[in-house]
Amino acid sequence: MIKNYYNVIGVMSGTSLDGIDIAHCSFTHHDRWDFEILQAETYGYPSVWVEKLKNLVTLTKTELLQLDEDYTKFLGNAIHQFISKNKLSNLDAVCSHGHTALHQPQNKLTYQIGNLPKLASILNETVVCDFRVADVALGGQGAPLVPIGDQLLFSKYDFCLNLGGFANISSEINGQRIAYDICPVNIVLNRYVNELGLDYDDGGKIAASGTINQTLLQQLNALSFYKTPYPKSLGLEWVKTEIFPLIDSFSLSVKDVLRTFVEHIAVQISNEINCKSKASVLTTGGGAFNEFLIACLSDKTQNVIIVPERSIIDNKEALIFGFLGVLRLRNENNCLSSVTGAFNDHSSGQIYYP
């Protein structure tokens, strides 16, 4: 049934392994869509799960299927805790991205764990999930999926930039919503700062103390992905084959790796946003807290980098996956062919009932 008000939970787990973002949101539709984030929390991954999720691409098919079962239970328990803690009821749906295990759209393959039908049974709630598979089957990249939310919820900004495991961007270009992955961010920065026993580089302070290795920077910027036209997307597999071996071949200190890679990120993002002048760039995701990265990016553009309130930084993706679920319940397009390269716009996602 089509309604004007929806009460949902949005759930996101990104490649940076910061944790599971869970947001209780409301969406209201009259002439346009309005939203409110009512409660939100990030459930950090125990170290055992961090190690499992870091190594997904190395698993056999049998191992991956078993891990999917285990992760679905783990995810269901986290969401159930959130529902109980906040005494939530009368939910229209729990809308979950899952966690990307494999992403090879060129081979018509994308696989997110945590999207099994049993999630609806664990929660005793309607679940909308597995948003990427249908798009890949239609010839698309299956990513990014957030741009429909950028278009309908955050249209006042010229660009929506997310700094998560990867940087991705969304904008209106020639009357169409265009979005694509730009480069790795926290999936690389966190990997090297982990060598110092830290989860992340707080404010980018360690990177700021390092020195740019110009040769490494040039080789990073010369990677063929950056010359590929959109639509395009990145996955952990690409980072493991293209980025880590290249960086490791230089045997640099951690601070110099971080400084060089921050510069690389700033160069690649500025290359994309400088196609417009005096533009507003809404910047969210964990990387928005990296003050040094934001400063390096600001130095390379005349555009205005806008870092919003913390609730938006932390929960924008969970919010939008909640919104994707609402659009799916309404059987309205939540996946844009102009973004993913699919044959047509479509309403993507599986709906499971308890």
C-alpha positions in Angstrom: 0.0 0.0 0.0 1.3 3.4 -1.0 1.5 5.7 2.1 2.8 9.2 2.8 4.7 8.3 6.0 7.2 5.5 6.6 8.8 4.3 9.8 11.9 2.3 8.9 15.4 1.2 10.0 18.3 1.6 7.6 21.4 -0.5 8.0 24.8 -0.1 6.4 28.2 -1.8 6.7 31.0 -0.4 4.6 34.3 -1.6 3.4 36.2 0.6 5.9 34.9 -1.8 8.6 34.0 1.0 11.0 31.0 -1.0 12.1 27.4 -1.5 11.4 25.5 1.8 11.1 21.9 1.5 12.2 19.5 4.4 11.8 15.8 4.7 12.8 14.3 7.1 10.3 11.0 8.5 9.2 10.2 9.5 5.6 7.3 11.7 4.6 6.1 12.4 1.1 3.8 15.2 0.0 5.2 17.4 -2.9 8.7 16.2 -2.0 10.5 13.8 0.3 11.4 14.8 3.9 13.3 12.8 6.4 14.2 12.7 10.0 16.9 10.6 11.8 15.2 9.6 15.0 17.9 7.4 16.6 21.1 6.0 15.3 24.0 4.0 16.5 27.2 2.3 15.2 27.9 -1.2 16.4 31.6 -1.7 16.2 32.9 -5.0 14.9 34.7 -7.3 17.4 38.2 -8.0 16.2 37.3 -11.6 15.2 34.8 -10.1 12.7 37.2 -7.5 11.4 39.6 -10.3 10.5 36.9 -12.3 8.8 35.6 -9.4 6.8 39.1 -8.3 5.7 39.6 -11.7 4.1 36.4 -12.3 2.3 37.9 -12.4 -1.2 40.2 -15.3 -0.2 37.3 -17.6 0.9 36.1 -20.7 -1.1 32.5 -20.7 -2.1 31.6 -23.1 0.7 33.4 -21.0 3.3 31.7 -17.9 2.0 28.2 -19.4 2.2 28.8 -20.5 5.8 30.1 -17.0 6.6 27.0 -15.5 5.1 24.9 -17.7 7.5 27.0 -16.6 10.4 27.0 -12.9 9.5 23.3 -12.8 8.9 22.8 -14.0 12.5 25.4 -11.5 13.8 23.7 -8.7 11.9 20.3 -9.7 13.0 21.4 -9.7 16.6 22.8 -6.2 16.3 19.6 -4.9 14.7 17.5 -6.7 17.3 19.5 -5.0 20.1 18.9 -1.6 18.5 15.2 -2.3 18.2 14.9 -3.5 21.8 17.1 -0.7 23.3 15.0 2.0 21.6 11.7 0.2 22.2 10.8 0.5 18.5 7.5 -0.8 17.1 5.2 -0.4 14.1 8.2 -0.5 11.7 7.3 -0.7 8.0 10.6 -2.4 7.3 14.3 -3.0 8.1 16.2 -2.0 5.0 19.8 -3.4 4.9 22.7 -3.1 2.5 24.5 -6.1 4.0 28.3 -6.2 3.7 30.0 -6.5 0.3 31.9 -9.8 -0.1 32.6 -9.8 -3.8 32.1 -7.1 -6.4 33.1 -7.9 -10.0 30.3 -6.3 -12.1 32.4 -6.9 -15.2 31.8 -10.6 -14.6 28.2 -10.0 -13.6 29.0 -10.8 -10.0 28.2 -9.0 -6.8 27.6 -10.6 -3.5 26.6 -9.0 -0.2 26.5 -11.2 2.9 23.8 -10.7 5.5 20.9 -10.6 3.1 19.5 -14.0 3.7 15.7 -14.5 4.1 16.3 -15.7 7.7 17.1 -12.0 8.7 13.3 -11.4 8.5 12.7 -14.3 10.8 15.4 -13.3 13.3 13.9 -9.8 13.5 10.2 -10.7 13.1 10.1 -7.7 10.7 9.7 -7.1 7.0 13.2 -6.8 5.5 14.2 -5.1 2.3 17.8 -6.0 1.2 20.1 -7.2 -1.5 19.8 -4.1 -3.6 22.8 -4.6 -5.9 22.2 -8.0 -7.6 19.3 -6.9 -9.9 21.2 -4.0 -11.2 24.3 -6.1 -12.1 21.9 -8.6 -13.9 20.7 -5.7 -15.9 24.2 -4.8 -17.1 24.9 -2.2 -14.4 27.7 -1.7 -11.9 25.4 -2.4 -9.0 27.0 0.7 -7.4 26.8 3.4 -6.3 23.2 3.1 -5.0 23.1 6.2 -2.8 22.6 8.7 -5.6 18.8 8.3 -5.7 18.8 9.5 -2.1 21.2 12.4 -3.0 18.8 13.4 -5.8 15.6 13.3 -3.7 16.8 14.1 -0.2 19.9 16.3 -0.7 19.3 18.1 -4.0 20.3 21.5 -2.7 24.0 20.5 -2.9 25.9 20.5 -6.2 27.9 17.4 -5.2 27.4 14.7 -2.6 30.8 13.3 -1.7 31.1 10.2 0.5 34.5 9.4 2.1 34.1 5.9 3.3 36.1 2.8 2.4 36.0 4.4 -1.1 35.3 7.9 -2.2 32.2 8.2 -4.3 30.4 11.2 -5.7 27.0 12.1 -7.0 25.9 15.2 -9.0 23.5 16.4 -11.7 25.4 16.6 -15.0 23.5 17.6 -18.2 20.2 17.0 -16.5 21.0 13.5 -15.3 22.1 12.2 -11.9 25.6 10.8 -12.4 27.6 9.0 -9.7 30.6 6.8 -9.5 33.5 5.6 -7.3 36.5 7.9 -7.4 39.3 6.2 -5.4 40.0 4.2 -2.2 40.1 6.2 1.1 39.7 4.6 4.5 40.2 1.0 3.2 43.8 2.0 2.5 44.5 4.6 5.2 43.1 2.3 8.0 45.1 -0.7 6.7 48.4 1.1 7.2 47.6 2.9 10.4 46.6 -0.5 11.8 50.4 -1.3 11.7 50.8 1.2 14.5 48.1 -0.5 16.6 45.5 2.2 15.8 42.1 1.8 14.2 42.4 5.1 12.3 44.5 8.2 11.9 42.7 10.7 14.3 42.1 13.9 12.4 44.9 12.9 9.9 47.6 13.9 12.4 49.9 11.1 11.4 49.5 11.8 7.7 50.2 15.4 8.4 53.6 14.5 9.9 54.7 12.5 6.8 56.3 13.4 3.5 54.9 12.9 0.1 56.8 10.3 -2.0 56.4 11.9 -5.4 57.3 8.7 -7.4 54.6 6.7 -5.6 52.2 9.5 -6.0 52.8 9.7 -9.7 52.3 5.9 -10.1 49.1 5.9 -8.0 47.7 8.8 -10.1 48.6 6.9 -13.3 46.5 3.8 -12.5 44.2 3.0 -15.5 41.0 3.1 -13.4 41.3 6.9 -13.1 41.2 7.2 -16.9 38.1 5.0 -17.3 34.8 6.9 -17.9 31.9 6.5 -15.6 29.9 4.4 -14.7 32.5 2.7 -12.7 32.9 1.2 -9.3 35.7 -0.2 -7.0 35.9 -3.2 -4.8 38.3 -4.7 -2.3 39.7 -7.0 -5.0 41.0 -4.1 -7.0 42.7 -2.6 -3.9 44.4 -5.8 -3.1 45.8 -6.3 -6.6 46.5 -2.7 -7.6 47.1 -0.5 -4.5 48.6 -2.5 -1.7 51.4 -4.2 -3.8 52.3 -0.8 -5.4 52.5 1.0 -2.0 54.4 -1.9 -0.4 57.0 -2.0 -3.1 58.3 1.4 -1.8 59.0 0.2 1.8 58.0 3.6 3.2 57.2 4.5 6.8 53.6 4.5 7.8 53.4 8.3 8.1 54.9 8.7 4.6 52.4 6.2 3.2 49.5 8.1 4.8 50.8 11.5 3.6 51.3 10.3 0.1 47.9 8.5 -0.1 46.0 11.5 1.4 47.6 13.6 -1.4 46.5 11.0 -3.9 42.9 11.1 -2.6 42.8 14.9 -2.7 44.2 14.9 -6.3 41.6 12.4 -7.5 38.6 14.0 -5.8 39.6 17.5 -7.0 39.9 16.3 -10.5 36.3 15.3 -10.4 34.7 18.3 -8.5 36.6 21.0 -10.4 34.4 20.4 -13.4 32.1 22.9 -11.7 33.0 26.3 -10.2 31.8 27.7 -6.9 30.0 24.5 -6.2 28.8 23.2 -2.8 30.2 19.8 -1.9 28.3 17.9 0.9 31.0 15.7 2.4 30.0 12.7 4.6 31.4 9.4 5.7 34.2 8.6 8.2 36.7 10.5 6.1 34.9 13.7 6.8 36.4 13.6 10.3 39.9 13.5 8.8 40.7 17.2 9.1 44.0 17.0 7.3 42.4 15.2 4.3 39.6 17.9 4.1 42.3 20.6 4.3 44.3 19.0 1.5 41.2 18.7 -0.7 40.2 22.3 0.1 43.6 23.5 -1.1 43.0 22.0 -4.5 39.6 23.4 -5.3 37.7 26.7 -5.3 34.5 24.9 -4.4 33.1 24.9 -0.9 33.6 21.7 1.1 30.7 21.4 3.5 31.0 19.1 6.4 27.5 18.8 8.0 26.3 17.9 11.5 27.6 14.6 12.9 24.3 12.7 12.6 24.4 13.2 8.8 28.1 12.4 8.5 27.7 9.2 10.4 24.4 8.0 9.1 23.8 9.3 5.6 24.3 5.9 4.0 22.2 4.1 6.5 19.5 6.8 6.1 19.6 6.4 2.3 19.4 2.6 2.4 16.3 3.1 4.6 15.0 5.3 1.8 15.9 2.8 -0.9 13.8 0.3 1.0 10.9 2.7 1.1 11.1 3.2 -2.7 11.2 -0.6 -3.1 8.1 -1.0 -1.0 6.4 1.5 -3.2 7.8 -0.3 -6.3 9.3 3.0 -7.4 12.7 3.3 -9.1 15.6 3.3 -6.6 18.4 2.4 -9.0 19.3 4.9 -11.8 20.7 3.6 -15.1 22.5 7.0 -15.6 24.5 6.1 -12.4 25.1 2.4 -12.8 25.0 1.8 -16.5 22.1 -0.7 -16.3 19.8 -1.1 -19.3 17.1 0.9 -17.5 16.0 2.5 -14.2 14.4 0.0 -11.9 13.2 -0.8 -8.4 15.8 -3.1 -6.9 15.9 -5.2 -3.7 14.5 -8.3 -2.2 11.5 -8.1 0.2 11.4 -10.8 2.9 8.5 -11.3 5.3 8.8 -12.9 8.8 
